[in-house]
């Protein structure tokens, strides 16, 4: 069985009919998973309500300033607005974003308890959110917060974050690059939004690996990068938990980038990850073509199961 942490409340973060990061992304994935051949092997779990999670706010303030957290709450509580031109906040967005963080924390607990993978199917995404600013559809830095939380659990001394979203996770990197116990590795299209993630960046403790990938690349570019760069970097770090910022917008059909992966290719990336550890927490980031997004999540979970 593979746990998938999900709630219909994640659909209540409203972004507008024309915004690419819309609730229908999750609906498409849920429908595809329930129709999959391995549907009976999915253990659907609801996230801990934010109000019932006393560790949520202490973890949130490890990644974000109180001023920024208050700003998101104020925008939501006064009817909604925008953090930037791409990042809307609806009346329920603050509560939903907190629930998403709670889901990622639950995911950490699940993986550490079972020593097997779990998938957090939540929104809004998080890897562009910086300590004092939301951007790029992201409100709170889910992966970074999950990493901080994991480090407070027994037996966890190091956490690695692998970000294969097609866009560089500027927020995640900025928040964790000063932390010697957290490693961050990103494969991302360059040039592309947000314009960050240079290969020359190494973090404050040689704990960052950025792998910019040119537009038009396919799996034949990713495979040698995983074999010669990603796996050695992560293996050397010897993390007790691997968190994957699982964006699926590197698919050829995705409208927001120009990388040419196919859904089945993510199964190959999973194989590389499983060579390192079974303790993997996958959390949804981007992916805006509903069909390839759903197929890619299926490929991810199927590889973990079989």
C-alpha positions as YAML, in Angstrom:
chain: A
units: angstrom
residues:
- id: 1
  name: UNK
  ca: [0.00, 0.00, 0.00]
- id: 2
  name: UNK
  ca: [1.18, 3.52, -0.73]
- id: 3
  name: UNK
  ca: [-0.27, 6.36, 1.36]
- id: 4
  name: UNK
  ca: [-1.65, 9.35, -0.56]
- id: 5
  name: UNK
  ca: [-2.48, 12.30, 1.67]
- id: 6
  name: UNK
  ca: [-5.31, 14.34, 0.19]
- id: 7
  name: UNK
  ca: [-8.33, 16.47, 1.10]
- id: 8
  name: UNK
  ca: [-11.10, 18.03, -0.99]
- id: 9
  name: UNK
  ca: [-10.35, 21.20, 0.97]
- id: 10
  name: UNK
  ca: [-7.32, 21.67, -1.28]
- id: 11
  name: UNK
  ca: [-9.82, 22.55, -4.01]
- id: 12
  name: UNK
  ca: [-10.93, 25.61, -2.00]
- id: 13
  name: UNK
  ca: [-7.82, 27.61, -2.92]
- id: 14
  name: UNK
  ca: [-9.43, 29.48, -5.80]
- id: 15
  name: UNK
  ca: [-7.15, 31.05, -8.40]
- id: 16
  name: UNK
  ca: [-9.58, 32.00, -11.17]
- id: 17
  name: UNK
  ca: [-10.82, 30.17, -14.25]
- id: 18
  name: UNK
  ca: [-7.87, 31.16, -16.44]
- id: 19
  name: UNK
  ca: [-5.09, 30.55, -13.91]
- id: 20
  name: UNK
  ca: [-2.99, 27.45, -14.67]
- id: 21
  name: UNK
  ca: [-2.69, 26.41, -11.01]
- id: 22
  name: UNK
  ca: [-6.35, 25.54, -10.57]
- id: 23
  name: UNK
  ca: [-8.28, 23.04, -8.44]
- id: 24
  name: UNK
  ca: [-8.97, 20.86, -11.46]
- id: 25
  name: UNK
  ca: [-5.33, 19.76, -11.36]
- id: 26
  name: UNK
  ca: [-6.04, 17.73, -8.25]
- id: 27
  name: UNK
  ca: [-9.40, 16.52, -9.48]
- id: 28
  name: UNK
  ca: [-7.77, 15.09, -12.59]
- id: 29
  name: UNK
  ca: [-5.11, 13.29, -10.54]
- id: 30
  name: UNK
  ca: [-7.59, 11.88, -8.03]
- id: 31
  name: UNK
  ca: [-9.87, 10.58, -10.80]
- id: 32
  name: UNK
  ca: [-6.91, 8.97, -12.59]
- id: 33
  name: UNK
  ca: [-5.62, 7.30, -9.42]
- id: 34
  name: UNK
  ca: [-9.03, 5.91, -8.55]
- id: 35
  name: UNK
  ca: [-9.29, 4.43, -12.05]
- id: 36
  name: UNK
  ca: [-5.74, 3.05, -12.09]
- id: 37
  name: UNK
  ca: [-5.05, -0.68, -12.22]
- id: 38
  name: UNK
  ca: [-3.38, -0.44, -8.80]
- id: 39
  name: UNK
  ca: [-6.16, 1.66, -7.21]
- id: 40
  name: UNK
  ca: [-6.69, -0.87, -4.41]
- id: 41
  name: UNK
  ca: [-3.06, -0.43, -3.37]
- id: 42
  name: UNK
  ca: [-3.53, 3.28, -2.56]
- id: 43
  name: UNK
  ca: [-4.20, 4.14, 1.08]
- id: 44
  name: UNK
  ca: [-6.05, 7.46, 0.98]
- id: 45
  name: UNK
  ca: [-5.42, 9.53, 4.10]
- id: 46
  name: UNK
  ca: [-6.79, 12.88, 5.21]
- id: 47
  name: UNK
  ca: [-4.31, 15.46, 6.51]
- id: 48
  name: UNK
  ca: [-4.34, 16.49, 10.15]
- id: 49
  name: UNK
  ca: [-6.49, 19.64, 10.44]
- id: 50
  name: UNK
  ca: [-4.27, 22.67, 10.89]
- id: 51
  name: UNK
  ca: [-6.08, 23.59, 14.11]
- id: 52
  name: UNK
  ca: [-5.21, 20.15, 15.52]
- id: 53
  name: UNK
  ca: [-1.54, 20.32, 14.63]
- id: 54
  name: UNK
  ca: [0.31, 22.19, 17.41]
- id: 55
  name: UNK
  ca: [3.64, 21.83, 15.59]
- id: 56
  name: UNK
  ca: [2.45, 23.51, 12.41]
- id: 57
  name: UNK
  ca: [3.00, 27.15, 13.35]
- id: 58
  name: UNK
  ca: [6.38, 26.58, 15.04]
- id: 59
  name: UNK
  ca: [7.53, 24.86, 11.83]
- id: 60
  name: UNK
  ca: [6.02, 27.57, 9.62]
- id: 61
  name: UNK
  ca: [8.00, 30.31, 11.33]
- id: 62
  name: UNK
  ca: [11.23, 28.41, 10.75]
- id: 63
  name: UNK
  ca: [10.75, 29.10, 7.04]
- id: 64
  name: UNK
  ca: [8.70, 32.32, 6.93]
- id: 65
  name: UNK
  ca: [8.68, 35.63, 8.76]
- id: 66
  name: UNK
  ca: [5.72, 36.38, 11.03]
- id: 67
  name: UNK
  ca: [5.11, 39.52, 8.98]
- id: 68
  name: UNK
  ca: [4.69, 37.51, 5.78]
- id: 69
  name: UNK
  ca: [2.47, 34.89, 7.42]
- id: 70
  name: UNK
  ca: [0.27, 37.68, 8.74]
- id: 71
  name: UNK
  ca: [0.14, 39.26, 5.30]
- id: 72
  name: UNK
  ca: [-1.24, 36.10, 3.71]
- id: 73
  name: UNK
  ca: [-3.82, 35.80, 6.49]
- id: 74
  name: UNK
  ca: [-4.87, 39.44, 6.10]
- id: 75
  name: UNK
  ca: [-5.33, 39.20, 2.34]
- id: 76
  name: UNK
  ca: [-7.43, 36.06, 2.71]
- id: 77
  name: UNK
  ca: [-9.48, 37.34, 5.63]
- id: 78
  name: UNK
  ca: [-10.39, 40.56, 3.83]
- id: 79
  name: UNK
  ca: [-11.77, 38.81, 0.75]
- id: 80
  name: UNK
  ca: [-8.67, 37.92, -1.25]
- id: 81
  name: UNK
  ca: [-6.12, 39.60, -3.45]
- id: 82
  name: UNK
  ca: [-2.67, 38.98, -4.90]
- id: 83
  name: UNK
  ca: [0.82, 38.39, -3.47]
- id: 84
  name: UNK
  ca: [2.20, 39.14, -6.92]
- id: 85
  name: UNK
  ca: [0.79, 39.16, -10.43]
- id: 86
  name: UNK
  ca: [0.84, 35.36, -10.63]
- id: 87
  name: UNK
  ca: [-0.11, 34.45, -7.08]
- id: 88
  name: UNK
  ca: [-3.73, 34.97, -6.06]
- id: 89
  name: UNK
  ca: [-5.06, 34.57, -2.54]
- id: 90
  name: UNK
  ca: [-8.75, 33.70, -2.18]
- id: 91
  name: UNK
  ca: [-10.79, 33.90, 1.05]
- id: 92
  name: UNK
  ca: [-9.89, 30.31, 2.02]
- id: 93
  name: UNK
  ca: [-6.33, 30.28, 0.67]
- id: 94
  name: UNK
  ca: [-4.62, 30.89, 4.01]
- id: 95
  name: UNK
  ca: [-6.45, 28.00, 5.68]
- id: 96
  name: UNK
  ca: [-5.88, 25.72, 2.70]
- id: 97
  name: UNK
  ca: [-2.18, 26.59, 2.57]
- id: 98
  name: UNK
  ca: [-1.86, 25.74, 6.26]
- id: 99
  name: UNK
  ca: [-3.60, 22.42, 5.62]
- id: 100
  name: UNK
  ca: [-1.15, 21.74, 2.79]
- id: 101
  name: UNK
  ca: [1.76, 22.30, 5.19]
- id: 102
  name: UNK
  ca: [0.08, 19.98, 7.69]
- id: 103
  name: UNK
  ca: [-0.25, 17.35, 4.96]
- id: 104
  name: UNK
  ca: [3.47, 17.54, 4.20]
- id: 105
  name: UNK
  ca: [4.24, 17.14, 7.93]
- id: 106
  name: UNK
  ca: [1.93, 14.12, 8.02]
- id: 107
  name: UNK
  ca: [3.83, 12.80, 5.03]
- id: 108
  name: UNK
  ca: [7.10, 13.04, 6.93]
- id: 109
  name: UNK
  ca: [5.59, 11.13, 9.84]
- id: 110
  name: UNK
  ca: [4.22, 8.46, 7.52]
- id: 111
  name: UNK
  ca: [7.49, 7.85, 5.69]
- id: 112
  name: UNK
  ca: [9.54, 7.75, 8.88]
- id: 113
  name: UNK
  ca: [7.07, 5.35, 10.50]
- id: 114
  name: UNK
  ca: [6.93, 2.92, 7.57]
- id: 115
  name: UNK
  ca: [10.34, 3.44, 5.93]
- id: 116
  name: UNK
  ca: [8.47, 3.47, 2.62]
- id: 117
  name: UNK
  ca: [7.34, 6.17, 0.18]
- id: 118
  name: UNK
  ca: [4.26, 8.38, 0.55]
- id: 119
  name: UNK
  ca: [2.72, 11.00, -1.72]
- id: 120
  name: UNK
  ca: [1.27, 14.36, -0.61]
- id: 121
  name: UNK
  ca: [-1.38, 15.44, -3.11]
- id: 122
  name: UNK
  ca: [-1.91, 19.02, -2.00]
- id: 123
  name: UNK
  ca: [-2.05, 22.57, -3.25]
- id: 124
  name: UNK
  ca: [-1.08, 25.40, -3.29]
- id: 125
  name: UNK
  ca: [2.46, 24.42, -4.26]
- id: 126
  name: UNK
  ca: [5.41, 25.85, -2.37]
- id: 127
  name: UNK
  ca: [8.87, 25.83, -3.88]
- id: 128
  name: UNK
  ca: [8.85, 29.44, -5.13]
- id: 129
  name: UNK
  ca: [7.69, 30.89, -1.78]
- id: 130
  name: UNK
  ca: [10.51, 32.77, -0.08]
- id: 131
  name: UNK
  ca: [10.77, 33.54, 3.62]
- id: 132
  name: UNK
  ca: [9.07, 36.93, 3.26]
- id: 133
  name: UNK
  ca: [7.25, 36.70, -0.09]
- id: 134
  name: UNK
  ca: [4.91, 34.43, -1.99]
- id: 135
  name: UNK
  ca: [5.38, 34.14, -5.74]
- id: 136
  name: UNK
  ca: [5.00, 31.78, -8.68]
- id: 137
  name: UNK
  ca: [1.65, 30.36, -7.50]
- id: 138
  name: UNK
  ca: [3.24, 29.44, -4.12]
- id: 139
  name: UNK
  ca: [2.22, 30.58, -0.63]
- id: 140
  name: UNK
  ca: [4.25, 28.59, 1.91]
- id: 141
  name: UNK
  ca: [7.46, 26.62, 1.34]
- id: 142
  name: UNK
  ca: [6.08, 23.13, 1.93]
- id: 143
  name: UNK
  ca: [9.23, 21.13, 1.18]
- id: 144
  name: UNK
  ca: [11.52, 23.34, 3.28]
- id: 145
  name: UNK
  ca: [9.10, 23.28, 6.21]
- id: 146
  name: UNK
  ca: [8.84, 19.49, 5.94]
- id: 147
  name: UNK
  ca: [12.64, 19.26, 6.02]
- id: 148
  name: UNK
  ca: [12.88, 21.39, 9.16]
- id: 149
  name: UNK
  ca: [10.19, 19.24, 10.78]
- id: 150
  name: UNK
  ca: [11.92, 15.99, 9.81]
- id: 151
  name: UNK
  ca: [15.13, 17.14, 11.47]
- id: 152
  name: UNK
  ca: [13.30, 17.30, 14.79]
- id: 153
  name: UNK
  ca: [12.28, 13.65, 14.58]
- id: 154
  name: UNK
  ca: [14.29, 10.86, 16.25]
- id: 155
  name: UNK
  ca: [16.99, 9.36, 14.06]
- id: 156
  name: UNK
  ca: [16.91, 12.11, 11.44]
- id: 157
  name: UNK
  ca: [20.15, 14.05, 11.17]
- id: 158
  name: UNK
  ca: [20.14, 14.96, 7.48]
- id: 159
  name: UNK
  ca: [17.40, 15.61, 4.93]
- id: 160
  name: UNK
  ca: [17.78, 15.97, 1.16]
- id: 161
  name: UNK
  ca: [15.34, 17.76, -1.14]
- id: 162
  name: UNK
  ca: [15.26, 16.77, -4.81]
- id: 163
  name: UNK
  ca: [13.32, 19.25, -6.95]
- id: 164
  name: UNK
  ca: [12.55, 18.05, -10.47]
- id: 165
  name: UNK
  ca: [9.89, 20.68, -11.18]
- id: 166
  name: UNK
  ca: [10.76, 22.36, -14.48]
- id: 167
  name: UNK
  ca: [11.14, 25.70, -12.67]
- id: 168
  name: UNK
  ca: [13.92, 26.31, -10.16]
- id: 169
  name: UNK
  ca: [12.74, 26.26, -6.55]
- id: 170
  name: UNK
  ca: [14.19, 29.63, -5.62]
- id: 171
  name: UNK
  ca: [12.25, 29.76, -2.37]
- id: 172
  name: UNK
  ca: [13.30, 26.32, -1.18]
- id: 173
  name: UNK
  ca: [16.95, 26.99, -1.96]
- id: 174
  name: UNK
  ca: [16.98, 30.41, -0.28]
- id: 175
  name: UNK
  ca: [15.44, 28.98, 2.89]
- id: 176
  name: UNK
  ca: [17.58, 25.85, 3.25]
- id: 177
  name: UNK
  ca: [20.97, 26.72, 1.71]
- id: 178
  name: UNK
  ca: [22.24, 28.05, 5.06]
- id: 179
  name: UNK
  ca: [21.37, 24.78, 6.80]
- id: 180
  name: UNK
  ca: [24.20, 22.23, 6.89]
- id: 181
  name: UNK
  ca: [21.77, 19.40, 7.64]
- id: 182
  name: UNK
  ca: [19.66, 20.00, 4.50]
- id: 183
  name: UNK
  ca: [20.78, 19.43, 0.92]
- id: 184
  name: UNK
  ca: [18.95, 20.84, -2.10]
- id: 185
  name: UNK
  ca: [19.22, 19.55, -5.67]
- id: 186
  name: UNK
  ca: [17.25, 21.03, -8.57]
- id: 187
  name: UNK
  ca: [16.97, 20.09, -12.23]
- id: 188
  name: UNK
  ca: [15.24, 22.91, -14.07]
- id: 189
  name: UNK
  ca: [14.87, 24.52, -17.47]
- id: 190
  name: UNK
  ca: [17.10, 27.51, -18.04]
- id: 191
  name: UNK
  ca: [16.33, 30.11, -19.18]
- id: 192
  name: UNK
  ca: [12.89, 29.98, -17.61]
- id: 193
  name: UNK
  ca: [10.91, 31.45, -14.71]
- id: 194
  name: UNK
  ca: [12.06, 32.57, -12.15]
- id: 195
  name: UNK
  ca: [15.52, 33.00, -13.67]
- id: 196
  name: UNK
  ca: [17.39, 31.61, -10.67]
- id: 197
  name: UNK
  ca: [19.34, 28.41, -10.05]
- id: 198
  name: UNK
  ca: [22.79, 28.90, -11.52]
- id: 199
  name: UNK
  ca: [25.07, 25.88, -11.71]
- id: 200
  name: UNK
  ca: [27.75, 27.86, -9.90]
- id: 201
  name: UNK
  ca: [25.68, 28.07, -6.71]
- id: 202
  name: UNK
  ca: [26.80, 25.59, -4.06]
- id: 203
  name: UNK
  ca: [25.03, 26.77, -0.91]
- id: 204
  name: UNK
  ca: [26.72, 27.81, 2.32]
- id: 205
  name: UNK
  ca: [27.86, 24.25, 3.11]
- id: 206
  name: UNK
  ca: [28.36, 22.77, -0.36]
- id: 207
  name: UNK
  ca: [24.77, 21.57, 0.09]
- id: 208
  name: UNK
  ca: [23.22, 22.87, -3.15]
- id: 209
  name: UNK
  ca: [23.38, 21.31, -6.62]
- id: 210
  name: UNK
  ca: [21.68, 23.18, -9.46]
- id: 211
  name: UNK
  ca: [21.46, 21.54, -12.87]
- id: 212
  name: UNK
  ca: [20.10, 23.98, -15.48]
- id: 213
  name: UNK
  ca: [18.72, 22.18, -18.53]
- id: 214
  name: UNK
  ca: [18.27, 23.80, -21.98]
- id: 215
  name: UNK
  ca: [14.84, 24.03, -23.61]
- id: 216
  name: UNK
  ca: [13.98, 21.10, -25.85]
- id: 217
  name: UNK
  ca: [15.80, 18.53, -23.70]
- id: 218
  name: UNK
  ca: [14.36, 15.06, -23.12]
- id: 219
  name: UNK
  ca: [15.04, 12.04, -20.93]
- id: 220
  name: UNK
  ca: [18.38, 11.41, -22.67]
- id: 221
  name: UNK
  ca: [19.62, 14.60, -20.99]
- id: 222
  name: UNK
  ca: [18.15, 13.76, -17.58]
- id: 223
  name: UNK
  ca: [19.52, 10.20, -17.35]
- id: 224
  name: UNK
  ca: [23.24, 11.06, -17.42]
- id: 225
  name: UNK
  ca: [22.63, 13.99, -15.08]
- id: 226
  name: UNK
  ca: [21.02, 11.65, -12.57]
- id: 227
  name: UNK
  ca: [23.77, 9.06, -12.94]
- id: 228
  name: UNK
  ca: [26.75, 11.43, -12.90]
- id: 229
  name: UNK
  ca: [25.51, 14.34, -10.77]
- id: 230
  name: UNK
  ca: [22.28, 13.83, -8.81]
- id: 231
  name: UNK
  ca: [22.85, 10.36, -7.39]
- id: 232
  name: UNK
  ca: [26.48, 10.97, -6.38]
- id: 233
  name: UNK
  ca: [25.52, 14.28, -4.73]
- id: 234
  name: UNK
  ca: [22.63, 12.77, -2.78]
- id: 235
  name: UNK
  ca: [24.52, 9.58, -1.97]
- id: 236
  name: UNK
  ca: [27.45, 11.54, -0.56]
- id: 237
  name: UNK
  ca: [25.11, 13.59, 1.63]
- id: 238
  name: UNK
  ca: [23.70, 10.41, 3.24]
- id: 239
  name: UNK
  ca: [20.28, 11.81, 4.09]
- id: 240
  name: UNK
  ca: [17.93, 10.00, 6.46]
- id: 241
  name: UNK
  ca: [14.95, 11.19, 4.41]
- id: 242
  name: UNK
  ca: [14.54, 12.22, 0.77]
- id: 243
  name: UNK
  ca: [11.87, 14.81, 0.00]
- id: 244
  name: UNK
  ca: [10.93, 15.17, -3.66]
- id: 245
  name: UNK
  ca: [9.39, 18.41, -4.87]
- id: 246
  name: UNK
  ca: [7.47, 16.53, -7.52]
- id: 247
  name: UNK
  ca: [6.54, 18.97, -10.25]
- id: 248
  name: UNK
  ca: [5.44, 17.47, -13.55]
- id: 249
  name: UNK
  ca: [5.67, 20.53, -15.79]
- id: 250
  name: UNK
  ca: [8.75, 19.19, -17.59]
- id: 251
  name: UNK
  ca: [6.35, 17.14, -19.72]
- id: 252
  name: UNK
  ca: [6.39, 17.97, -23.42]
- id: 253
  name: UNK
  ca: [2.67, 18.81, -23.35]
- id: 254
  name: UNK
  ca: [2.95, 21.27, -20.46]
- id: 255
  name: UNK
  ca: [2.07, 24.84, -21.47]
- id: 256
  name: UNK
  ca: [4.46, 26.64, -19.10]
- id: 257
  name: UNK
  ca: [7.84, 25.28, -20.18]
- id: 258
  name: UNK
  ca: [9.75, 23.66, -23.05]
- id: 259
  name: UNK
  ca: [11.24, 20.41, -21.77]
- id: 260
  name: UNK
  ca: [10.21, 17.22, -23.57]
- id: 261
  name: UNK
  ca: [9.77, 14.55, -20.94]
- id: 262
  name: UNK
  ca: [6.99, 11.97, -21.24]
- id: 263
  name: UNK
  ca: [4.96, 10.69, -18.26]
- id: 264
  name: UNK
  ca: [6.66, 7.30, -18.35]
- id: 265
  name: UNK
  ca: [10.03, 9.00, -17.94]
- id: 266
  name: UNK
  ca: [9.21, 9.83, -14.33]
- id: 267
  name: UNK
  ca: [9.22, 6.12, -13.63]
- id: 268
  name: UNK
  ca: [12.90, 6.08, -14.56]
- id: 269
  name: UNK
  ca: [13.60, 8.99, -12.23]
- id: 270
  name: UNK
  ca: [11.87, 7.06, -9.45]
- id: 271
  name: UNK
  ca: [14.17, 4.10, -10.06]
- id: 272
  name: UNK
  ca: [17.19, 6.31, -9.41]
- id: 273
  name: UNK
  ca: [15.63, 7.62, -6.20]
- id: 274
  name: UNK
  ca: [14.75, 4.15, -4.94]
- id: 275
  name: UNK
  ca: [18.38, 3.11, -5.45]
- id: 276
  name: UNK
  ca: [19.21, 5.62, -2.72]
- id: 277
  name: UNK
  ca: [16.44, 4.99, -0.22]
- id: 278
  name: UNK
  ca: [12.88, 3.81, 0.30]
- id: 279
  name: UNK
  ca: [12.32, 6.73, 2.66]
- id: 280
  name: UNK
  ca: [10.92, 9.15, 0.10]
- id: 281
  name: UNK
  ca: [8.24, 11.77, 0.56]
- id: 282
  name: UNK
  ca: [6.78, 13.00, -2.73]
- id: 283
  name: UNK
  ca: [4.90, 16.29, -2.67]
- id: 284
  name: UNK
  ca: [3.13, 17.83, -5.63]
- id: 285
  name: UNK
  ca: [4.51, 21.05, -7.07]
- id: 286
  name: UNK
  ca: [3.77, 22.09, -10.68]
- id: 287
  name: UNK
  ca: [2.24, 20.39, -13.72]
- id: 288
  name: UNK
  ca: [-0.46, 22.12, -15.74]
- id: 289
  name: UNK
  ca: [-1.49, 19.78, -18.54]
- id: 290
  name: UNK
  ca: [-4.10, 17.66, -16.79]
- id: 291
  name: UNK
  ca: [-3.56, 14.51, -18.85]
- id: 292
  name: UNK
  ca: [0.22, 14.26, -18.61]
- id: 293
  name: UNK
  ca: [0.14, 15.49, -15.02]
- id: 294
  name: UNK
  ca: [-2.18, 12.62, -14.06]
- id: 295
  name: UNK
  ca: [-0.22, 10.07, -16.06]
- id: 296
  name: UNK
  ca: [3.03, 11.21, -14.46]
- id: 297
  name: UNK
  ca: [1.68, 10.84, -10.92]
- id: 298
  name: UNK
  ca: [0.45, 7.36, -11.89]
- id: 299
  name: UNK
  ca: [3.94, 6.51, -13.20]
- id: 300
  name: UNK
  ca: [5.47, 7.76, -9.97]
- id: 301
  name: UNK
  ca: [3.21, 5.80, -7.64]
- id: 302
  name: UNK
  ca: [3.21, 2.67, -9.81]
- id: 303
  name: UNK
  ca: [7.01, 2.50, -9.73]
- id: 304
  name: UNK
  ca: [7.01, 2.84, -5.94]
- id: 305
  name: UNK
  ca: [4.51, 0.00, -5.62]
- id: 306
  name: UNK
  ca: [6.11, -2.44, -8.00]
...
